[in-house]
Amino acid sequence: MPEKLARFLDGRTDGRSPDLTVLQLRPGDRLLLCSDGLSSYVPPGLIRSALNSADSPPHVADALIAAAIDHGGHDNVTVMVIDIADQALDGRR
């Protein structure tokens, strides 16, 4: 098994630090946060196709988890799909 570099956001004080990226999000953007249980087993094109579908975020997440299992995933599979809306649900911007 090849070595992997884990990234984390857990507040550790042992000198390690996470990679951080600032994104300018716009309405209509879709984000994927996932574990290597998805990214190590499902080809990028299949992930991209699922994310580009018009399906709801929970449906896309479920489909990606199923794809990881179908592609031989034996690790924990964690998937979060987030759609950026026009405004906050309570009406604030």
Distance bins in CASP14 RR format, pairs under 12 A and 6 or more apart:
PFRMAT RR
TARGET T0000
AUTHOR 0000-0000-0000
RMODE 2
METHOD distances of the structure
MODEL  1
1 36 0 0 0 0 0 1 0 0 0 0 0
1 40 0 0 0 0 1 0 0 0 0 0 0
1 74 0 0 0 0 0 1 0 0 0 0 0
1 75 0 0 0 0 0 1 0 0 0 0 0
2 36 0 0 0 0 0 1 0 0 0 0 0
2 40 0 0 0 0 1 0 0 0 0 0 0
4 35 0 0 0 0 0 1 0 0 0 0 0
4 36 1 0 0 1 0 0 0 0 0 0 0
4 37 0 0 0 0 0 1 0 0 0 0 0
4 39 0 0 0 0 0 1 0 0 0 0 0
4 40 0 0 0 0 1 0 0 0 0 0 0
4 75 0 0 0 0 0 1 0 0 0 0 0
5 16 0 0 0 0 0 1 0 0 0 0 0
5 18 0 0 0 0 0 1 0 0 0 0 0
5 19 0 0 0 0 1 0 0 0 0 0 0
5 36 0 0 0 0 0 1 0 0 0 0 0
6 12 0 0 0 0 0 1 0 0 0 0 0
6 16 0 0 0 0 1 0 0 0 0 0 0
6 18 0 0 0 0 1 0 0 0 0 0 0
6 19 0 0 0 0 0 1 0 0 0 0 0
6 35 0 0 0 0 1 0 0 0 0 0 0
6 36 0 0 0 0 1 0 0 0 0 0 0
7 16 0 0 0 0 1 0 0 0 0 0 0
7 17 0 0 0 0 1 0 0 0 0 0 0
7 18 1 0 1 0 0 0 0 0 0 0 0
7 19 1 0 1 0 0 0 0 0 0 0 0
7 20 0 0 0 0 1 0 0 0 0 0 0
7 21 0 0 0 0 0 1 0 0 0 0 0
7 33 0 0 0 0 0 1 0 0 0 0 0
7 34 0 0 0 0 0 1 0 0 0 0 0
7 35 0 0 0 0 0 1 0 0 0 0 0
7 36 0 0 0 0 0 1 0 0 0 0 0
7 39 0 0 0 0 0 1 0 0 0 0 0
8 14 0 0 0 0 0 1 0 0 0 0 0
8 15 0 0 0 0 0 1 0 0 0 0 0
8 16 1 0 0 1 0 0 0 0 0 0 0
8 17 0 0 0 0 1 0 0 0 0 0 0
8 18 1 0 1 0 0 0 0 0 0 0 0
8 19 0 0 0 0 1 0 0 0 0 0 0
8 20 0 0 0 0 0 1 0 0 0 0 0
8 35 0 0 0 0 0 1 0 0 0 0 0
9 16 0 0 0 0 0 1 0 0 0 0 0
9 17 0 0 0 0 1 0 0 0 0 0 0
9 18 1 0 1 0 0 0 0 0 0 0 0
9 19 0 0 0 0 1 0 0 0 0 0 0
9 20 0 0 0 0 1 0 0 0 0 0 0
9 21 0 0 0 0 0 1 0 0 0 0 0
9 33 0 0 0 0 0 1 0 0 0 0 0
10 16 0 0 0 0 1 0 0 0 0 0 0
10 17 0 0 0 0 0 1 0 0 0 0 0
10 18 0 0 0 0 1 0 0 0 0 0 0
11 17 0 0 0 0 1 0 0 0 0 0 0
11 18 0 0 0 0 1 0 0 0 0 0 0
12 18 0 0 0 0 1 0 0 0 0 0 0
21 31 0 0 0 0 0 1 0 0 0 0 0
23 29 0 0 0 0 1 0 0 0 0 0 0
23 30 0 0 0 0 0 1 0 0 0 0 0
23 31 0 0 0 0 1 0 0 0 0 0 0
23 82 0 0 0 0 0 1 0 0 0 0 0
23 84 0 0 0 0 1 0 0 0 0 0 0
24 84 0 0 0 0 0 1 0 0 0 0 0
25 31 1 0 0 1 0 0 0 0 0 0 0
25 82 0 0 0 0 1 0 0 0 0 0 0
25 83 0 0 0 0 0 1 0 0 0 0 0
25 84 1 0 1 0 0 0 0 0 0 0 0
25 85 0 0 0 0 0 1 0 0 0 0 0
25 86 0 0 0 0 0 1 0 0 0 0 0
26 83 0 0 0 0 0 1 0 0 0 0 0
26 84 1 0 0 1 0 0 0 0 0 0 0
26 85 0 0 0 0 0 1 0 0 0 0 0
26 86 0 0 0 0 1 0 0 0 0 0 0
27 83 0 0 0 0 1 0 0 0 0 0 0
27 84 1 0 1 0 0 0 0 0 0 0 0
27 85 1 0 0 1 0 0 0 0 0 0 0
27 86 1 0 1 0 0 0 0 0 0 0 0
27 87 0 0 0 0 1 0 0 0 0 0 0
27 88 0 0 0 0 0 1 0 0 0 0 0
27 93 0 0 0 0 0 1 0 0 0 0 0
28 51 0 0 0 0 0 1 0 0 0 0 0
28 52 0 0 0 0 0 1 0 0 0 0 0
28 54 0 0 0 0 0 1 0 0 0 0 0
28 57 0 0 0 0 0 1 0 0 0 0 0
28 82 0 0 0 0 0 1 0 0 0 0 0
28 83 1 0 0 1 0 0 0 0 0 0 0
28 84 1 0 1 0 0 0 0 0 0 0 0
28 85 1 0 0 1 0 0 0 0 0 0 0
28 86 0 0 0 0 1 0 0 0 0 0 0
29 51 0 0 0 0 0 1 0 0 0 0 0
29 57 0 0 0 0 0 1 0 0 0 0 0
29 81 0 0 0 0 0 1 0 0 0 0 0
29 82 0 0 0 0 1 0 0 0 0 0 0
29 83 1 0 0 1 0 0 0 0 0 0 0
29 84 1 0 1 0 0 0 0 0 0 0 0
29 85 0 0 0 0 1 0 0 0 0 0 0
29 86 0 0 0 0 0 1 0 0 0 0 0
30 47 0 0 0 0 0 1 0 0 0 0 0
30 48 0 0 0 0 0 1 0 0 0 0 0
30 50 0 0 0 0 0 1 0 0 0 0 0
30 51 1 0 1 0 0 0 0 0 0 0 0
30 52 0 0 0 0 1 0 0 0 0 0 0
30 53 0 0 0 0 1 0 0 0 0 0 0
30 54 0 0 0 0 0 1 0 0 0 0 0
30 55 0 0 0 0 0 1 0 0 0 0 0
30 56 0 0 0 0 0 1 0 0 0 0 0
30 57 1 0 0 1 0 0 0 0 0 0 0
30 60 0 0 0 0 1 0 0 0 0 0 0
30 61 0 0 0 0 0 1 0 0 0 0 0
30 80 0 0 0 0 0 1 0 0 0 0 0
30 81 1 0 0 1 0 0 0 0 0 0 0
30 82 1 0 0 1 0 0 0 0 0 0 0
30 83 1 0 1 0 0 0 0 0 0 0 0
30 84 1 0 0 1 0 0 0 0 0 0 0
30 85 0 0 0 0 0 1 0 0 0 0 0
31 51 0 0 0 0 1 0 0 0 0 0 0
31 57 0 0 0 0 1 0 0 0 0 0 0
31 60 0 0 0 0 0 1 0 0 0 0 0
31 61 0 0 0 0 0 1 0 0 0 0 0
31 79 0 0 0 0 0 1 0 0 0 0 0
31 80 1 0 0 1 0 0 0 0 0 0 0
31 81 1 0 0 1 0 0 0 0 0 0 0
31 82 1 0 1 0 0 0 0 0 0 0 0
31 83 0 0 0 0 1 0 0 0 0 0 0
31 84 1 0 0 1 0 0 0 0 0 0 0
32 38 0 0 0 0 1 0 0 0 0 0 0
32 39 0 0 0 0 1 0 0 0 0 0 0
32 42 0 0 0 0 0 1 0 0 0 0 0
32 44 0 0 0 0 0 1 0 0 0 0 0
32 47 1 0 0 1 0 0 0 0 0 0 0
32 48 0 0 0 0 1 0 0 0 0 0 0
32 50 0 0 0 0 1 0 0 0 0 0 0
32 51 1 0 1 0 0 0 0 0 0 0 0
32 52 0 0 0 0 0 1 0 0 0 0 0
32 57 0 0 0 0 1 0 0 0 0 0 0
32 60 0 0 0 0 1 0 0 0 0 0 0
32 61 0 0 0 0 1 0 0 0 0 0 0
32 63 0 0 0 0 0 1 0 0 0 0 0
32 64 1 0 0 1 0 0 0 0 0 0 0
32 78 0 0 0 0 0 1 0 0 0 0 0
32 79 1 0 0 1 0 0 0 0 0 0 0
32 80 1 0 0 1 0 0 0 0 0 0 0
32 81 1 0 1 0 0 0 0 0 0 0 0
32 82 1 0 0 1 0 0 0 0 0 0 0
32 83 0 0 0 0 0 1 0 0 0 0 0
33 39 0 0 0 0 0 1 0 0 0 0 0
33 51 0 0 0 0 0 1 0 0 0 0 0
33 57 0 0 0 0 0 1 0 0 0 0 0
33 61 0 0 0 0 1 0 0 0 0 0 0
33 64 0 0 0 0 0 1 0 0 0 0 0
33 78 1 0 0 1 0 0 0 0 0 0 0
33 79 1 0 0 1 0 0 0 0 0 0 0
33 80 1 0 1 0 0 0 0 0 0 0 0
33 81 0 0 0 0 1 0 0 0 0 0 0
33 82 1 0 0 1 0 0 0 0 0 0 0
34 40 0 0 0 0 1 0 0 0 0 0 0
34 41 0 0 0 0 0 1 0 0 0 0 0
34 42 0 0 0 0 1 0 0 0 0 0 0
34 44 0 0 0 0 0 1 0 0 0 0 0
34 47 0 0 0 0 1 0 0 0 0 0 0
34 50 0 0 0 0 0 1 0 0 0 0 0
34 51 0 0 0 0 0 1 0 0 0 0 0
34 60 0 0 0 0 0 1 0 0 0 0 0
34 61 0 0 0 0 1 0 0 0 0 0 0
34 64 1 0 0 1 0 0 0 0 0 0 0
34 65 0 0 0 0 1 0 0 0 0 0 0
34 67 0 0 0 0 0 1 0 0 0 0 0
34 68 0 0 0 0 1 0 0 0 0 0 0
34 75 0 0 0 0 0 1 0 0 0 0 0
34 76 0 0 0 0 0 1 0 0 0 0 0
34 77 1 0 0 1 0 0 0 0 0 0 0
34 78 1 0 0 1 0 0 0 0 0 0 0
34 79 1 0 1 0 0 0 0 0 0 0 0
34 80 1 0 0 1 0 0 0 0 0 0 0
34 81 0 0 0 0 1 0 0 0 0 0 0
34 82 0 0 0 0 0 1 0 0 0 0 0
35 41 0 0 0 0 0 1 0 0 0 0 0
35 42 0 0 0 0 0 1 0 0 0 0 0
35 64 0 0 0 0 0 1 0 0 0 0 0
35 65 0 0 0 0 0 1 0 0 0 0 0
35 68 0 0 0 0 1 0 0 0 0 0 0
35 73 0 0 0 0 0 1 0 0 0 0 0
35 75 1 0 0 1 0 0 0 0 0 0 0
35 76 1 0 0 1 0 0 0 0 0 0 0
35 77 1 0 0 1 0 0 0 0 0 0 0
35 78 1 1 0 0 0 0 0 0 0 0 0
35 79 1 0 0 1 0 0 0 0 0 0 0
35 80 0 0 0 0 1 0 0 0 0 0 0
36 42 0 0 0 0 0 1 0 0 0 0 0
36 68 0 0 0 0 1 0 0 0 0 0 0
36 73 0 0 0 0 0 1 0 0 0 0 0
36 74 0 0 0 0 0 1 0 0 0 0 0
36 75 1 0 0 1 0 0 0 0 0 0 0
36 76 0 0 0 0 1 0 0 0 0 0 0
36 77 0 0 0 0 1 0 0 0 0 0 0
36 78 0 0 0 0 1 0 0 0 0 0 0
36 79 0 0 0 0 0 1 0 0 0 0 0
37 47 0 0 0 0 0 1 0 0 0 0 0
37 64 0 0 0 0 0 1 0 0 0 0 0
37 65 0 0 0 0 1 0 0 0 0 0 0
37 67 0 0 0 0 0 1 0 0 0 0 0
37 68 1 0 1 0 0 0 0 0 0 0 0
37 69 0 0 0 0 1 0 0 0 0 0 0
37 71 0 0 0 0 1 0 0 0 0 0 0
37 72 0 0 0 0 1 0 0 0 0 0 0
37 73 1 0 0 1 0 0 0 0 0 0 0
37 74 0 0 0 0 1 0 0 0 0 0 0
37 75 1 0 1 0 0 0 0 0 0 0 0
37 76 1 0 0 1 0 0 0 0 0 0 0
37 77 1 0 1 0 0 0 0 0 0 0 0
37 78 1 0 0 1 0 0 0 0 0 0 0
37 79 0 0 0 0 1 0 0 0 0 0 0
38 44 0 0 0 0 0 1 0 0 0 0 0
38 46 0 0 0 0 0 1 0 0 0 0 0
38 47 1 0 0 1 0 0 0 0 0 0 0
38 50 0 0 0 0 0 1 0 0 0 0 0
38 51 0 0 0 0 0 1 0 0 0 0 0
38 60 0 0 0 0 0 1 0 0 0 0 0
38 61 0 0 0 0 1 0 0 0 0 0 0
38 62 0 0 0 0 0 1 0 0 0 0 0
38 63 0 0 0 0 0 1 0 0 0 0 0
38 64 1 0 1 0 0 0 0 0 0 0 0
38 65 1 0 0 1 0 0 0 0 0 0 0
38 66 0 0 0 0 0 1 0 0 0 0 0
38 67 1 0 0 1 0 0 0 0 0 0 0
38 68 1 0 1 0 0 0 0 0 0 0 0
38 69 0 0 0 0 0 1 0 0 0 0 0
38 70 0 0 0 0 0 1 0 0 0 0 0
38 71 0 0 0 0 1 0 0 0 0 0 0
38 72 0 0 0 0 0 1 0 0 0 0 0
38 73 0 0 0 0 1 0 0 0 0 0 0
38 75 0 0 0 0 1 0 0 0 0 0 0
38 76 0 0 0 0 1 0 0 0 0 0 0
38 77 1 0 1 0 0 0 0 0 0 0 0
38 78 1 0 0 1 0 0 0 0 0 0 0
38 79 1 0 1 0 0 0 0 0 0 0 0
38 80 0 0 0 0 0 1 0 0 0 0 0
38 81 0 0 0 0 0 1 0 0 0 0 0
39 45 0 0 0 0 0 1 0 0 0 0 0
39 46 0 0 0 0 0 1 0 0 0 0 0
39 47 1 0 0 1 0 0 0 0 0 0 0
39 48 0 0 0 0 0 1 0 0 0 0 0
39 64 0 0 0 0 1 0 0 0 0 0 0
39 67 0 0 0 0 0 1 0 0 0 0 0
39 68 0 0 0 0 1 0 0 0 0 0 0
39 71 0 0 0 0 0 1 0 0 0 0 0
39 73 0 0 0 0 0 1 0 0 0 0 0
39 75 0 0 0 0 0 1 0 0 0 0 0
39 77 0 0 0 0 1 0 0 0 0 0 0
39 78 0 0 0 0 0 1 0 0 0 0 0
39 79 0 0 0 0 1 0 0 0 0 0 0
40 47 0 0 0 0 0 1 0 0 0 0 0
40 68 0 0 0 0 1 0 0 0 0 0 0
40 71 0 0 0 0 1 0 0 0 0 0 0
40 72 0 0 0 0 1 0 0 0 0 0 0
40 73 1 0 0 1 0 0 0 0 0 0 0
40 74 0 0 0 0 0 1 0 0 0 0 0
40 75 1 0 0 1 0 0 0 0 0 0 0
40 76 0 0 0 0 0 1 0 0 0 0 0
40 77 0 0 0 0 1 0 0 0 0 0 0
41 47 0 0 0 0 0 1 0 0 0 0 0
41 64 0 0 0 0 0 1 0 0 0 0 0
41 65 0 0 0 0 0 1 0 0 0 0 0
41 66 0 0 0 0 0 1 0 0 0 0 0
41 67 1 0 0 1 0 0 0 0 0 0 0
41 68 1 0 1 0 0 0 0 0 0 0 0
41 69 0 0 0 0 1 0 0 0 0 0 0
41 70 0 0 0 0 1 0 0 0 0 0 0
41 71 1 0 1 0 0 0 0 0 0 0 0
41 72 1 0 1 0 0 0 0 0 0 0 0
41 73 1 0 1 0 0 0 0 0 0 0 0
41 74 0 0 0 0 1 0 0 0 0 0 0
41 75 1 0 0 1 0 0 0 0 0 0 0
41 76 0 0 0 0 0 1 0 0 0 0 0
41 77 0 0 0 0 1 0 0 0 0 0 0
41 79 0 0 0 0 0 1 0 0 0 0 0
42 48 0 0 0 0 0 1 0 0 0 0 0
42 49 0 0 0 0 0 1 0 0 0 0 0
42 50 0 0 0 0 1 0 0 0 0 0 0
42 51 0 0 0 0 0 1 0 0 0 0 0
42 63 0 0 0 0 0 1 0 0 0 0 0
42 64 1 0 0 1 0 0 0 0 0 0 0
42 65 0 0 0 0 1 0 0 0 0 0 0
42 66 0 0 0 0 1 0 0 0 0 0 0
42 67 1 0 1 0 0 0 0 0 0 0 0
42 68 1 0 1 0 0 0 0 0 0 0 0
42 69 0 0 0 0 1 0 0 0 0 0 0
42 70 0 0 0 0 1 0 0 0 0 0 0
42 71 1 0 1 0 0 0 0 0 0 0 0
42 72 0 0 0 0 1 0 0 0 0 0 0
42 73 0 0 0 0 1 0 0 0 0 0 0
42 75 0 0 0 0 0 1 0 0 0 0 0
42 77 0 0 0 0 1 0 0 0 0 0 0
42 79 0 0 0 0 1 0 0 0 0 0 0
43 49 0 0 0 0 1 0 0 0 0 0 0
43 50 0 0 0 0 0 1 0 0 0 0 0
43 64 0 0 0 0 0 1 0 0 0 0 0
43 67 0 0 0 0 1 0 0 0 0 0 0
43 68 0 0 0 0 0 1 0 0 0 0 0
43 70 0 0 0 0 0 1 0 0 0 0 0
43 71 1 0 0 1 0 0 0 0 0 0 0
44 50 0 0 0 0 0 1 0 0 0 0 0
44 51 0 0 0 0 0 1 0 0 0 0 0
44 64 0 0 0 0 0 1 0 0 0 0 0
44 67 0 0 0 0 0 1 0 0 0 0 0
45 51 0 0 0 0 1 0 0 0 0 0 0
45 52 0 0 0 0 1 0 0 0 0 0 0
45 64 0 0 0 0 0 1 0 0 0 0 0
45 67 0 0 0 0 0 1 0 0 0 0 0
46 52 0 0 0 0 0 1 0 0 0 0 0
46 53 0 0 0 0 0 1 0 0 0 0 0
46 60 0 0 0 0 0 1 0 0 0 0 0
46 63 0 0 0 0 1 0 0 0 0 0 0
46 64 0 0 0 0 1 0 0 0 0 0 0
46 66 0 0 0 0 0 1 0 0 0 0 0
46 67 1 0 1 0 0 0 0 0 0 0 0
46 68 0 0 0 0 1 0 0 0 0 0 0
46 70 0 0 0 0 1 0 0 0 0 0 0
46 71 0 0 0 0 1 0 0 0 0 0 0
47 53 0 0 0 0 0 1 0 0 0 0 0
47 60 0 0 0 0 1 0 0 0 0 0 0
47 61 0 0 0 0 0 1 0 0 0 0 0
47 63 0 0 0 0 0 1 0 0 0 0 0
47 64 1 0 0 1 0 0 0 0 0 0 0
47 65 0 0 0 0 0 1 0 0 0 0 0
47 67 1 0 0 1 0 0 0 0 0 0 0
47 68 0 0 0 0 1 0 0 0 0 0 0
47 71 0 0 0 0 0 1 0 0 0 0 0
47 79 0 0 0 0 1 0 0 0 0 0 0
47 81 0 0 0 0 0 1 0 0 0 0 0
48 60 0 0 0 0 0 1 0 0 0 0 0
48 64 0 0 0 0 0 1 0 0 0 0 0
48 67 0 0 0 0 0 1 0 0 0 0 0
49 55 0 0 0 0 0 1 0 0 0 0 0
49 60 0 0 0 0 0 1 0 0 0 0 0
49 63 0 0 0 0 1 0 0 0 0 0 0
49 64 0 0 0 0 0 1 0 0 0 0 0
49 67 0 0 0 0 1 0 0 0 0 0 0
50 56 0 0 0 0 0 1 0 0 0 0 0
50 57 0 0 0 0 0 1 0 0 0 0 0
50 59 0 0 0 0 1 0 0 0 0 0 0
50 60 1 0 1 0 0 0 0 0 0 0 0
50 61 0 0 0 0 1 0 0 0 0 0 0
50 62 0 0 0 0 1 0 0 0 0 0 0
50 63 1 0 1 0 0 0 0 0 0 0 0
50 64 1 0 1 0 0 0 0 0 0 0 0
50 65 0 0 0 0 0 1 0 0 0 0 0
50 66 0 0 0 0 1 0 0 0 0 0 0
50 67 1 0 0 1 0 0 0 0 0 0 0
50 68 0 0 0 0 0 1 0 0 0 0 0
50 79 0 0 0 0 1 0 0 0 0 0 0
50 81 0 0 0 0 1 0 0 0 0 0 0
51 57 0 0 0 0 1 0 0 0 0 0 0
51 59 0 0 0 0 0 1 0 0 0 0 0
51 60 1 0 0 1 0 0 0 0 0 0 0
51 61 0 0 0 0 0 1 0 0 0 0 0
51 63 0 0 0 0 0 1 0 0 0 0 0
51 64 0 0 0 0 1 0 0 0 0 0 0
51 67 0 0 0 0 0 1 0 0 0 0 0
51 79 0 0 0 0 0 1 0 0 0 0 0
51 80 0 0 0 0 0 1 0 0 0 0 0
51 81 1 0 0 1 0 0 0 0 0 0 0
51 82 0 0 0 0 0 1 0 0 0 0 0
51 83 0 0 0 0 0 1 0 0 0 0 0
52 60 0 0 0 0 1 0 0 0 0 0 0
52 81 0 0 0 0 0 1 0 0 0 0 0
53 59 0 0 0 0 1 0 0 0 0 0 0
53 60 1 0 0 1 0 0 0 0 0 0 0
53 61 0 0 0 0 0 1 0 0 0 0 0
53 63 0 0 0 0 1 0 0 0 0 0 0
53 64 0 0 0 0 0 1 0 0 0 0 0
53 81 0 0 0 0 0 1 0 0 0 0 0
53 83 0 0 0 0 0 1 0 0 0 0 0
54 60 0 0 0 0 1 0 0 0 0 0 0
54 83 0 0 0 0 0 1 0 0 0 0 0
55 61 0 0 0 0 1 0 0 0 0 0 0
55 62 0 0 0 0 1 0 0 0 0 0 0
55 63 1 0 0 1 0 0 0 0 0 0 0
55 64 0 0 0 0 0 1 0 0 0 0 0
55 81 0 0 0 0 1 0 0 0 0 0 0
55 83 0 0 0 0 0 1 0 0 0 0 0
56 62 0 0 0 0 1 0 0 0 0 0 0
56 63 0 0 0 0 0 1 0 0 0 0 0
56 81 0 0 0 0 1 0 0 0 0 0 0
56 82 0 0 0 0 0 1 0 0 0 0 0
56 83 0 0 0 0 1 0 0 0 0 0 0
57 63 0 0 0 0 0 1 0 0 0 0 0
57 64 0 0 0 0 0 1 0 0 0 0 0
57 79 0 0 0 0 1 0 0 0 0 0 0
57 80 0 0 0 0 1 0 0 0 0 0 0
57 81 1 1 0 0 0 0 0 0 0 0 0
57 82 1 0 0 1 0 0 0 0 0 0 0
57 83 1 0 1 0 0 0 0 0 0 0 0
57 84 0 0 0 0 0 1 0 0 0 0 0
57 85 0 0 0 0 0 1 0 0 0 0 0
58 64 0 0 0 0 0 1 0 0 0 0 0
58 65 0 0 0 0 0 1 0 0 0 0 0
58 79 0 0 0 0 1 0 0 0 0 0 0
58 80 0 0 0 0 1 0 0 0 0 0 0
58 81 1 0 0 1 0 0 0 0 0 0 0
58 82 0 0 0 0 0 1 0 0 0 0 0
58 83 0 0 0 0 0 1 0 0 0 0 0
59 65 0 0 0 0 0 1 0 0 0 0 0
59 66 0 0 0 0 0 1 0 0 0 0 0
59 79 0 0 0 0 0 1 0 0 0 0 0
59 81 0 0 0 0 1 0 0 0 0 0 0
59 83 0 0 0 0 0 1 0 0 0 0 0
60 66 0 0 0 0 0 1 0 0 0 0 0
60 67 0 0 0 0 0 1 0 0 0 0 0
60 79 0 0 0 0 1 0 0 0 0 0 0
60 80 0 0 0 0 0 1 0 0 0 0 0
60 81 1 0 1 0 0 0 0 0 0 0 0
60 82 0 0 0 0 0 1 0 0 0 0 0
60 83 0 0 0 0 1 0 0 0 0 0 0
61 67 0 0 0 0 0 1 0 0 0 0 0
61 68 0 0 0 0 0 1 0 0 0 0 0
61 77 0 0 0 0 1 0 0 0 0 0 0
61 78 0 0 0 0 1 0 0 0 0 0 0
61 79 1 0 1 0 0 0 0 0 0 0 0
61 80 1 0 0 1 0 0 0 0 0 0 0
61 81 1 0 1 0 0 0 0 0 0 0 0
61 82 0 0 0 0 1 0 0 0 0 0 0
61 83 0 0 0 0 0 1 0 0 0 0 0
62 68 0 0 0 0 0 1 0 0 0 0 0
62 69 0 0 0 0 0 1 0 0 0 0 0
62 77 0 0 0 0 0 1 0 0 0 0 0
62 79 0 0 0 0 1 0 0 0 0 0 0
62 80 0 0 0 0 0 1 0 0 0 0 0
62 81 0 0 0 0 1 0 0 0 0 0 0
63 69 0 0 0 0 0 1 0 0 0 0 0
63 70 0 0 0 0 0 1 0 0 0 0 0
63 77 0 0 0 0 0 1 0 0 0 0 0
63 79 0 0 0 0 1 0 0 0 0 0 0
63 81 0 0 0 0 1 0 0 0 0 0 0
64 70 0 0 0 0 0 1 0 0 0 0 0
64 71 0 0 0 0 0 1 0 0 0 0 0
64 73 0 0 0 0 0 1 0 0 0 0 0
64 77 1 0 0 1 0 0 0 0 0 0 0
64 78 0 0 0 0 0 1 0 0 0 0 0
64 79 1 0 1 0 0 0 0 0 0 0 0
64 80 0 0 0 0 0 1 0 0 0 0 0
64 81 1 0 0 1 0 0 0 0 0 0 0
65 71 0 0 0 0 0 1 0 0 0 0 0
65 73 0 0 0 0 1 0 0 0 0 0 0
65 75 0 0 0 0 0 1 0 0 0 0 0
65 76 0 0 0 0 0 1 0 0 0 0 0
65 77 1 0 1 0 0 0 0 0 0 0 0
65 78 0 0 0 0 1 0 0 0 0 0 0
65 79 1 0 1 0 0 0 0 0 0 0 0
65 80 0 0 0 0 0 1 0 0 0 0 0
65 81 0 0 0 0 0 1 0 0 0 0 0
66 72 0 0 0 0 0 1 0 0 0 0 0
66 73 0 0 0 0 0 1 0 0 0 0 0
66 77 0 0 0 0 1 0 0 0 0 0 0
66 79 0 0 0 0 0 1 0 0 0 0 0
67 73 0 0 0 0 1 0 0 0 0 0 0
67 77 0 0 0 0 1 0 0 0 0 0 0
67 79 0 0 0 0 1 0 0 0 0 0 0
68 74 0 0 0 0 1 0 0 0 0 0 0
68 75 0 0 0 0 1 0 0 0 0 0 0
68 76 0 0 0 0 1 0 0 0 0 0 0
68 77 1 0 1 0 0 0 0 0 0 0 0
68 78 0 0 0 0 1 0 0 0 0 0 0
68 79 1 0 0 1 0 0 0 0 0 0 0
69 75 0 0 0 0 0 1 0 0 0 0 0
69 76 0 0 0 0 0 1 0 0 0 0 0
69 77 1 0 0 1 0 0 0 0 0 0 0
69 79 0 0 0 0 0 1 0 0 0 0 0
70 77 0 0 0 0 0 1 0 0 0 0 0
71 77 0 0 0 0 0 1 0 0 0 0 0
85 91 0 0 0 0 0 1 0 0 0 0 0
85 93 0 0 0 0 0 1 0 0 0 0 0
86 92 0 0 0 0 0 1 0 0 0 0 0
86 93 0 0 0 0 1 0 0 0 0 0 0
87 93 1 0 1 0 0 0 0 0 0 0 0
END
